[in-house]
Structures are given as C-alpha cells and as structure tokens.
Amino acid sequence: MSNSNPLAWLDNLPEAFQEYRNGRKLDEVECIVPDLNGMSRGKAMPVSKFSPDKPIFLPVSIFYQTITGEDVEMDIENQWAESDMELRPDMSTAMAVPWAKEATLQIIHDLYNADGSAVRVAPRNVLKRVLAMYAEQGWKPVAAPELEFYLIQPNVDPNEPIEPPVGRTGRSGMARQSYSMSAVDEYGPVIDTIYDYAEDAGLHIDSVIQEDGAGQIEINLTHGDPLWLADQVFYFKRIIKEAALNNGMFATFMAKPMRDQPGSAMHIHQSVVDISTGKNIFSDENGDATDLFHWFIGGSQKYLPQVMPFLAPNVNSYRRFESDTNSSAPTNMAWGFDNRSTGLRVPNAGAQDRRLENRVVGVDTNPYLALAASLICGYLGMVNKIDPAPAVAGEPDDEFAIPTTFDEALHLFEDAEEIYQALGPEFCELYSQVKQEELHQFHREISPWEREHLLLNV
C-alpha cells in the first residue's frame, strides 16, 4: 500500500458503505471480535490510526471471562501473562455503524498468535475449522438462521420482571398474536429502524414476522455461507438492540426473558452442496434423499445432545424447554417431515432445496459456535455413516430427550471425545471451564423467588 495515501483502502470498501458515507468524512473505525458468548470485544480508533496492514493487539484473556466479566482460573501455562493476540481485519466484513452520529466503520477481525498460527479458542476460527473439514471432503455447507427476539419495556432493575413494550396504540400488549400483521405494525417504528440500519450496513432481511410471544419478533436471513451468516447474526444483534434503544425500548436475545411467554430460538436450516458441481448432496439425480442426507440426520441425532452447551449456552436457555409455555420449542432430537414437534425437522422442499432444520438452538447462543456445533454433528454422521432412527410422524417419545438443565448438558459435553477432537481439545476445555464457572456463579445467587417465599415462611 502506498505510503503517500494511507487511506487508499477506503476506496475498496463495500458499495453499501460508500452509499452510507455519501462523501462524509469517516470518523472512526471499530475493530471487533466475538468472544465466547458472542459479545463484541475490541478497540475503536480514529480512522487516521487504522490500516488493514497495521497490527492491532488484544490480550488472550478476553476468552477467560464469564458472561459476568469474571476471570476464570484455568490450568493453562502462563495464563496470567496475558499474551497478546494479533487482530487481522477481514475487510469483506467492513460495514457501517448506522446508529453512530458520525460516519463510522466496523470490521470483524480474525485472531492470530505471535507465531502466525490461528488462535484456536477464537469462535470464528472454530467455525472456520469445521468448514475446512467439509472442504476436505469436497463439500460446502449452506445455512439459514431465523432470529427470534423480544422487544421489551426498558428494564434497569434485574429484580423486576420484564414487561412487553408499549406500541404505537399506547397499550402494553400481553396477548399472543402469532403471524399477526397488526402486531408487526404495532412496533413499526422499531422495525423500520432495523430495516434502515440493515440497508446502511449492506445486510439483507428475508422476512419479518410476529412470533408467538407478546412483543416477540422473528427475522429470517437469506441462506448462504455459514461464516458469512454467523457474521450477519453477530452484526444483527447489535443493530436490533440499537434500533430498539433509539425507539425507547430494549431488545433482548435471552432465551426465556418472561415466565409466561414462549422462549426465543435461532432455528438453523442446513444443507450441503458439492463444491465442484454446486448440487445439493442431500438429493440424488432422481430427486430422492441420499444416504448422505440420512447420515447427516443420524449424526445430528447422536451428537447434538453432546453439544448442547453451544446450542443452549446459559442457565436461562433451559427455561425455554419448560412444557407449560415452551410453545413450539422441541425437547428432543427426533426427526420428522414437516413436524415442528421434533428437534430436527425436514421442511417441505424440492430436491435442490432439501435441508434439515435444527429447531433446538436458542437465540442466546454465539452464532459462530452454534453453527460450528450443529454442522460438525452432521459432518460426523456423514463420514461415520450413522443411520438415523425412523422418522416420527406425531409427538416424539422420551427416547430422544435432550438435557433439561445446564448442569446435565455440561456433564454430557465433558465426555464427548469425538466432539473435543473435531472442534479442538484446547477450545472445548476452555469453553467447558468458563461455562462451569458461570454455572457456579449462578448457583451462588439468592433469587427474588427465594426471598419472597422462604424468608419468613420457613
């Protein structure tokens, strides 16, 4: 890059950002990475200080932190030396920060060690590892996530229950209005802001619907490369939260924010194409399902229970599966044709669009890790030729039950040797210890329920 023009890289930014910038002076660059929980970490700097070729550093200790910000003591050599990781920008992810007052750019970075090797515990690198395993077989996965979330009234006191927002009619809705257009219109200003922010960022929304819960919205994204879809989910969570704030509301991606309302999922549609031909390997020349498709299902049935800490990564995640208000949240790994009571659903589709929908994933997950975990289970099924159980037409039985608590899920994950080897032992051990510490912190808390019902009654 020419030293005479250190900002020449600006001319190569995506078209959507150039339109957003519209000749304005670029003020700031946000250099961001997703942590284990999918939160944004990184640095912001004046545009004059940023260059795609100039190293930026963060301590590896950002991956030793729990969701509460506490550091976890682990058996890692020189853990507290806090060695630096090098951040390298993926310029294909560069996009606007539409809610910023001045023209601002955000870029997702990949992480590398001092010796140039990829940081194995970085979630984006974990997903890349899985995609590379597919590529070695001549396969390319395709994914399409569906994001459910709640718009809620601003809540600054964690001891107070969460309430649905007040919409344009001035009423706080508690009723469930699944697929209601009037319910979508009720929160029109927020949704319009989300659309505007997405357009400025160069992101595309396939559809928006009102889900089962009061103030619960679903946004569907167009299918594509899993890494790019994970990047989009990462960005969309920021966009949606900021759009809600700018309209006097909060947006939450908790799996189960309200006791008497359904939980929020991130269903993932998955298919696999042959790299050389672009054809869906789940269908043969006659349009029938292939052995690979059935093996993908078989692997999903066998291994997905072992990776539940990636699909339901928090204590609250498992409240979504409670039977009284779980709505369509599945509690099993059975599979069936167009059967929403199963955790694995085969939607009605043509041969080229044959796919498997994973309906167990919660929206509170890290999208990179959820996609990596879901895809590696299908991959192991295909390479190990694992046959699925018969398809279920009605309600599944307990044979395919998933872990019902975070404790149970973590114990099952700890014994998942094949998963550890596939995703990387160093990463899996780190993730397990961080989540165990989060669980320990949760169990130490005294809840409002305990104070209300036990303080003077026992």
BELWO-V207181 format. One record per residue. RES is the residue in three letters. PSI is psi as a letter, one per 20 degrees, with the letter a starting at -180 (none if undefined). NEAR is the number of other C-alpha atoms within 10 Angstrom. D_FIRST is the distance of its C-alpha to the first C-alpha in Angstrom with 1 decimal. Layout:
RES_PSI_NEAR_D_FIRST + RES_PSI_NEAR_D_FIRST
This chain:
MET_p_11_0.0 + SER_p_8_3.8 + ASN_i_7_6.4 + SER_h_7_8.8 + ASN_n_8_8.0 + PRO_i_14_7.4 + LEU_j_16_9.3 + ALA_h_13_7.7 + TRP_h_14_8.3 + LEU_h_13_11.9 + ASP_i_9_12.4 + ASN_j_10_12.2 + LEU_q_16_14.9 + PRO_q_17_18.4 + GLU_h_13_20.7 + ALA_h_18_23.2 + PHE_h_22_21.0 + GLN_h_17_20.2 + GLU_g_15_24.0 + TYR_g_20_24.7 + ARG_g_18_22.5 + ASN_l_10_24.1 + GLY_i_9_22.4 + ARG_q_11_23.0 + LYS_p_11_20.8 + LEU_p_15_19.2 + ASP_g_15_21.0 + GLU_q_20_20.3 + VAL_p_24_18.6 + GLU_o_22_21.0 + CYS_o_22_19.8 + ILE_q_19_22.8 + VAL_q_24_24.5 + PRO_p_23_28.1 + ASP_a_21_30.7 + LEU_h_28_33.8 + ASN_j_22_35.5 + GLY_j_21_32.7 + MET_q_14_32.1 + SER_p_16_28.8 + ARG_q_15_27.5 + GLY_b_17_24.4 + LYS_q_13_22.9 + ALA_q_16_22.2 + MET_q_12_20.0 + PRO_q_12_19.1 + VAL_h_17_16.0 + SER_h_12_14.7 + LYS_i_12_14.9 + PHE_p_18_13.1 + SER_p_17_9.6 + PRO_h_15_9.6 + ASP_i_10_8.4 + LYS_p_11_11.1 + PRO_q_12_14.5 + ILE_q_19_17.4 + PHE_q_15_20.9 + LEU_q_17_24.4 + PRO_q_13_27.7 + VAL_i_20_29.1 + SER_i_16_32.3 + ILE_i_17_31.2 + PHE_j_20_32.7 + TYR_j_19_36.0 + GLN_q_19_36.9 + THR_r_22_39.6 + ILE_h_16_39.6 + THR_i_8_41.5 + GLY_j_10_38.8 + GLU_q_13_41.0 + ASP_q_15_39.6 + VAL_p_19_41.3 + GLU_p_13_42.6 + MET_r_13_41.8 + ASP_m_10_42.5 + ILE_p_9_39.0 + GLU_p_7_38.4 + ASN_k_8_36.9 + GLN_g_14_36.5 + TRP_j_12_36.7 + ALA_i_10_34.2 + GLU_l_12_31.8 + SER_q_14_28.9 + ASP_q_16_25.4 + MET_q_21_23.5 + GLU_p_22_19.7 + LEU_p_22_18.5 + ARG_p_19_15.8 + PRO_p_23_15.3 + ASP_n_12_16.5 + MET_i_16_14.7 + SER_i_12_17.6 + THR_j_19_19.9 + ALA_p_22_18.3 + MET_r_26_21.1 + ALA_q_27_23.1 + VAL_n_25_25.5 + PRO_h_25_28.2 + TRP_i_16_30.7 + ALA_q_12_28.6 + LYS_h_8_29.8 + GLU_q_14_26.3 + ALA_o_20_23.4 + THR_q_23_22.1 + LEU_p_23_19.8 + GLN_q_21_20.8 + ILE_p_20_18.9 + ILE_p_26_20.8 + HIS_q_22_19.4 + ASP_q_20_20.5 + LEU_p_26_22.0 + TYR_q_19_21.8 + ASN_r_15_23.9 + ALA_h_11_23.0 + ASP_j_7_23.6 + GLY_i_10_21.1 + SER_q_9_24.0 + ALA_q_16_24.3 + VAL_o_19_26.5 + ARG_i_19_29.6 + VAL_i_22_31.2 + ALA_p_23_28.4 + PRO_h_26_30.0 + ARG_h_27_27.0 + ASN_h_21_26.9 + VAL_g_24_30.6 + LEU_g_23_30.4 + LYS_h_16_27.7 + ARG_g_18_30.2 + VAL_g_20_32.9 + LEU_h_22_30.9 + ALA_h_14_30.0 + MET_g_15_33.8 + TYR_g_19_34.5 + ALA_h_14_31.9 + GLU_h_9_33.7 + GLN_i_12_36.8 + GLY_k_13_35.2 + TRP_q_22_35.5 + LYS_o_22_33.3 + PRO_q_22_34.8 + VAL_p_19_34.9 + ALA_q_24_35.7 + ALA_o_22_36.8 + PRO_q_28_37.6 + GLU_p_20_40.1 + LEU_o_23_39.6 + GLU_q_28_42.8 + PHE_r_28_42.9 + TYR_p_26_45.4 + LEU_p_25_45.3 + ILE_r_23_47.5 + GLN_q_19_49.0 + PRO_p_16_47.0 + ASN_o_13_48.3 + VAL_i_8_47.8 + ASP_o_8_50.7 + PRO_i_8_50.3 + ASN_i_10_54.1 + GLU_q_9_54.6 + PRO_q_10_54.4 + ILE_q_16_51.7 + GLU_q_19_52.9 + PRO_q_23_51.7 + PRO_r_24_50.2 + VAL_p_18_52.1 + GLY_a_21_51.1 + ARG_h_12_51.6 + THR_i_9_55.4 + GLY_j_9_55.6 + ARG_q_11_56.9 + SER_o_16_55.5 + GLY_p_18_55.7 + MET_i_14_57.1 + ALA_q_13_58.2 + ARG_p_17_56.2 + GLN_m_18_55.3 + SER_p_16_53.4 + TYR_j_15_51.7 + SER_p_14_53.2 + MET_h_12_51.4 + SER_h_11_53.2 + ALA_h_22_51.9 + VAL_g_22_48.3 + ASP_h_15_49.1 + GLU_h_20_50.5 + TYR_k_21_46.9 + GLY_g_14_45.4 + PRO_h_17_43.5 + VAL_g_25_41.6 + ILE_h_20_40.9 + ASP_g_13_39.8 + THR_h_20_37.3 + ILE_g_21_36.0 + TYR_g_19_35.6 + ASP_g_16_33.8 + TYR_g_22_31.4 + ALA_g_23_30.8 + GLU_g_18_30.1 + ASP_h_20_27.6 + ALA_i_26_25.8 + GLY_k_18_26.0 + LEU_q_17_28.6 + HIS_p_13_31.8 + ILE_p_14_35.3 + ASP_g_10_37.8 + SER_r_11_40.9 + VAL_p_19_42.5 + ILE_q_17_46.0 + GLN_p_23_48.4 + GLU_a_23_49.2 + ASP_h_22_52.5 + GLY_r_25_52.1 + ALA_o_25_52.7 + GLY_j_29_49.3 + GLN_p_26_47.6 + ILE_q_24_44.9 + GLU_p_20_43.2 + ILE_p_19_39.9 + ASN_p_18_39.1 + LEU_q_21_35.6 + THR_p_15_35.0 + HIS_q_17_35.0 + GLY_b_15_31.9 + ASP_p_14_29.6 + PRO_h_24_30.9 + LEU_g_21_27.6 + TRP_h_15_26.6 + LEU_h_21_30.2 + ALA_g_24_30.1 + ASP_g_16_26.9 + GLN_g_19_28.8 + VAL_g_22_31.9 + PHE_g_20_29.9 + TYR_g_20_28.6 + PHE_h_21_31.9 + LYS_h_19_33.8 + ARG_g_16_31.8 + ILE_g_23_32.2 + ILE_g_24_36.0 + LYS_g_19_36.7 + GLU_h_21_35.1 + ALA_g_25_36.8 + ALA_g_23_40.1 + LEU_h_15_39.7 + ASN_i_14_39.0 + ASN_k_13_42.3 + GLY_k_13_44.4 + MET_r_21_44.4 + PHE_q_20_42.9 + ALA_p_25_41.5 + THR_p_21_42.2 + PHE_k_22_41.2 + MET_q_21_44.0 + ALA_h_29_45.8 + LYS_n_27_49.1 + PRO_h_22_49.0 + MET_p_20_52.6 + ARG_g_14_55.7 + ASP_j_13_57.5 + GLN_q_22_54.5 + PRO_q_27_52.7 + GLY_r_32_49.6 + SER_p_30_46.0 + ALA_r_29_44.5 + MET_m_28_41.2 + HIS_q_21_42.7 + ILE_o_26_40.3 + HIS_p_21_40.9 + GLN_p_25_39.8 + SER_r_25_39.8 + VAL_p_27_38.3 + VAL_q_18_37.2 + ASP_p_17_37.1 + ILE_h_16_33.5 + SER_h_9_34.6 + THR_h_10_37.0 + GLY_j_12_35.9 + LYS_q_17_39.6 + ASN_o_24_41.0 + ILE_i_25_42.4 + PHE_i_25_44.9 + SER_q_22_46.9 + ASP_a_16_48.4 + GLU_h_10_49.1 + ASN_i_8_52.2 + GLY_j_13_50.5 + ASP_q_13_52.1 + ALA_p_16_50.6 + THR_r_16_49.4 + ASP_h_17_50.1 + LEU_h_22_46.5 + PHE_g_26_47.0 + HIS_h_21_50.1 + TRP_h_23_48.5 + PHE_g_31_45.5 + ILE_g_30_48.3 + GLY_g_28_50.1 + GLY_h_26_47.1 + SER_g_31_46.5 + GLN_g_26_50.2 + LYS_g_19_50.2 + TYR_h_22_47.0 + LEU_h_26_46.2 + PRO_h_22_48.9 + GLN_i_26_47.2 + VAL_k_25_43.9 + MET_h_27_45.5 + PRO_i_28_43.7 + PHE_h_28_40.5 + LEU_h_28_42.3 + ALA_n_27_44.4 + PRO_j_26_42.6 + ASN_r_23_44.8 + VAL_g_17_48.5 + ASN_h_17_48.6 + SER_h_27_47.2 + TYR_i_20_50.7 + ARG_h_22_52.6 + ARG_h_30_51.1 + PHE_j_26_53.3 + GLU_p_17_56.5 + SER_h_13_59.1 + ASP_h_11_60.5 + THR_k_18_57.4 + ASN_i_18_54.9 + SER_d_16_55.3 + SER_j_19_53.5 + ALA_o_23_51.7 + PRO_q_24_52.7 + THR_k_25_54.1 + ASN_r_25_54.0 + MET_k_28_52.1 + ALA_r_30_54.4 + TRP_q_29_53.1 + GLY_r_22_54.6 + PHE_o_16_54.2 + ASP_l_15_53.4 + ASN_o_20_54.9 + ARG_i_19_53.4 + SER_i_23_55.6 + THR_q_29_53.8 + GLY_h_28_50.6 + LEU_o_28_49.3 + ARG_p_24_49.8 + VAL_o_21_49.5 + PRO_q_17_49.1 + ASN_p_12_50.8 + ALA_r_10_48.3 + GLY_r_11_48.1 + ALA_g_18_47.3 + GLN_i_16_43.6 + ASP_j_16_43.3 + ARG_p_22_45.4 + ARG_r_28_44.0 + LEU_p_26_45.1 + GLU_p_23_44.8 + ASN_o_26_44.7 + ARG_j_25_46.6 + VAL_h_28_46.9 + VAL_p_27_43.4 + GLY_q_32_43.5 + VAL_i_29_40.9 + ASP_j_27_40.6 + THR_r_25_38.7 + ASN_o_25_35.1 + PRO_h_31_33.9 + TYR_g_28_31.7 + LEU_h_26_34.7 + ALA_g_27_37.3 + LEU_g_27_35.5 + ALA_g_27_34.9 + ALA_g_27_38.6 + SER_g_23_40.1 + LEU_h_29_38.2 + ILE_h_27_38.9 + CYS_g_25_42.6 + GLY_h_29_42.7 + TYR_g_28_40.8 + LEU_h_21_43.3 + GLY_g_25_46.0 + MET_g_21_44.8 + VAL_h_13_44.2 + ASN_i_13_47.5 + LYS_l_16_49.4 + ILE_o_21_50.8 + ASP_q_19_53.4 + PRO_r_19_53.6 + ALA_r_14_56.9 + PRO_q_10_58.6 + ALA_q_16_57.3 + VAL_p_16_58.9 + ALA_h_14_60.5 + GLY_c_12_61.7 + GLU_p_13_61.2 + PRO_q_21_59.9 + ASP_a_11_62.0 + ASP_i_11_61.1 + GLU_h_9_60.2 + PHE_k_18_56.5 + ALA_q_15_56.3 + ILE_r_22_53.0 + PRO_p_21_52.9 + THR_i_17_54.3 + THR_q_17_53.1 + PHE_h_22_49.9 + ASP_g_15_51.9 + GLU_g_13_53.0 + ALA_g_21_49.6 + LEU_h_22_48.1 + HIS_g_15_50.9 + LEU_h_16_50.5 + PHE_h_22_46.7 + GLU_h_16_47.4 + ASP_j_11_49.4 + ALA_m_15_46.9 + GLU_g_12_46.0 + GLU_h_14_44.4 + ILE_g_21_42.2 + TYR_g_17_41.2 + GLN_h_12_40.2 + ALA_g_19_38.3 + LEU_i_21_36.3 + GLY_o_16_36.0 + PRO_g_16_38.8 + GLU_g_13_36.6 + PHE_g_19_35.4 + CYS_g_22_38.9 + GLU_g_16_40.6 + LEU_g_19_38.3 + TYR_g_19_38.8 + SER_g_16_42.5 + GLN_h_19_42.9 + VAL_g_23_41.0 + LYS_h_24_43.1 + GLN_h_18_46.3 + GLU_h_18_45.6 + GLU_g_20_45.1 + LEU_g_17_48.4 + HIS_g_12_50.1 + GLN_h_13_48.9 + PHE_g_13_50.3 + HIS_h_11_53.7 + ARG_i_8_54.0 + GLU_q_8_54.0 + ILE_o_9_57.2 + SER_q_11_57.0 + PRO_h_12_58.7 + TRP_g_10_60.9 + GLU_g_9_62.2 + ARG_h_11_63.0 + GLU_g_10_64.6 + HIS_i_10_66.8 + LEU_h_10_67.5 + LEU_g_9_67.6 + LEU_j_7_71.3 + ASN_i_7_72.4 + VAL_none_5_72.4
